[in-house]
Amino acid sequence: FNPMIGIAGVSCVPTTAKVVQKIATDANPRAIILPQALGANISGVITTAIIAATYVALLR
């Protein structure tokens, strides 16, 4: 499931996390990876905000 968690790192909250959970459930009906997928999702959002702030600061 590790590659699926990586896919959830895309900062499109919570759509990618839900898609990853659906794919995991199709592979294993007992798999619950939504909390980990949401964690990666939120990390992607935070990283995007930091990078955007860095670009704004550097391009002034």
Secondary structure, DSSP 4 states (H G I P E B T S, - for coil): -HHHHHHTTSS-TTHHHHHHHHHHHHH-TT---HHHHHHHHHHHHHHHHHHHHHHHHHT-
